[in-house]
Structures are given as structure tokens and as C-alpha cells.
Amino acid sequence: MLLQALVACAGVTLAAVAINRSLSVSGSVHASGVLDVRGTLGSAPDAAVGFSSIKLSFELQTEASEQEVAQLIEATENIAWCFRP
């Protein structure tokens, strides 16, 4: 559920930033993470609770330049509350 929420947050933020920059963008956002459920379930005291890493990837279709796409993703990561620790 956490990864789904992160993807939703990133997707909505990316769309808003793209609209603000007059960029036509479609595509998808994917999230993957490393989670040792033993820590979350409390079955192993040495296992970390929660995700030890999370990675987002963007598969976008657009006519924007590579630089514009890179700036769009960077702005999305800087603006979205879901990326803040």
C-alpha cells in the first residue's frame, strides 16, 4: 500500500508540474522497494522495520526534450510531499 500511495503521489505531482510547464506527458510511474517483513511483524529483533530502500522509475511518452523531462522529474521529486523524509 505504501508503494501504491507513493506512485499515486508522484503521478499526480508530475501531471501538475507538466501542466504548469505546458508539457504534454503520458506514461506511468513504478515503485519498487526492499522490505524485510520480519522487522515489520516483529518476528526478528535484528530486522529493520519498514522499507530499507525505495526506487521510483518513470516511463513517460512525450515530445519534450530530454532536458525538459529530467527537469520535470527533478521538480516532481522536489515538490511532492511524499518524497520528504
N, C-alpha and C positions, 0 to 999 in steps of 0.2 A: 504494500500500500504506500509505503514511503517513496519508493521509486516512481510509482504512478503519479503521486502528488508532485514530485519534483519535475517530471516530464510535463504535466499539465501547466505548472507554474512557468516553466521555461517556454513552452509553446505559446501561451497567452502573452507573455512579455515580449517574445520575439516578434509576434504578429503586431503588437502595439508599436514597437520600435520601427518595424518595417513600414507600417502605415505612416508614422511620423516622418520617415525619411523618403516617402513616396517610392518605396521599392515593392515590386510585385514578387512575392515569395510564396512558394508552397513546399510541402515536404513533410518530414517527420522528425521527431526528437526521440532518441532512445537513451535509456539509462541502464547501467549495469553496476553491480556492487559486490563487494566481498563481505559476507556476513557469516559469522560463526554462531549458529543458533544456540549452542551450548551456553554461551555467555548470557544471551537474552533470556533463556529459560532457567538460568541459574544452576545448571547441572554440572558446570565445570568452573570452579572459582578462578582458575587461571585464564579463562577465555574472556576476551573483551566483550562488553555489552554494546550492541549496535553494529553498524557498518564500520569496517576498518578503511574502506575506500569506496568511492562512488565516481563513476565516469559517465559523462554525458556525451552523446555524439549527435550531430545534426546532419540529416540528409535532405538537402534543400535543392529545389528546382527554381532557378531564377535567371534572368538575363543580366542581373547585377554583376559588376566586376568582382574578381577575387578579393580585391581590397575592400570593396563595399560589404561583401559577405563577412569577411574577417572582422570588420568594424561593427557590423550588425551583431555578430555573436559576442564580441567583446562587450558591447553596450548591454546586451541582454544579460550577460553574467554580472556586470557591474550594477545594473538596476534592480534585478529581481531579488526580492527579499528571501527567496528560497535558497539562494546561494550563500547567504551570510551565516557564519557560524554562530 
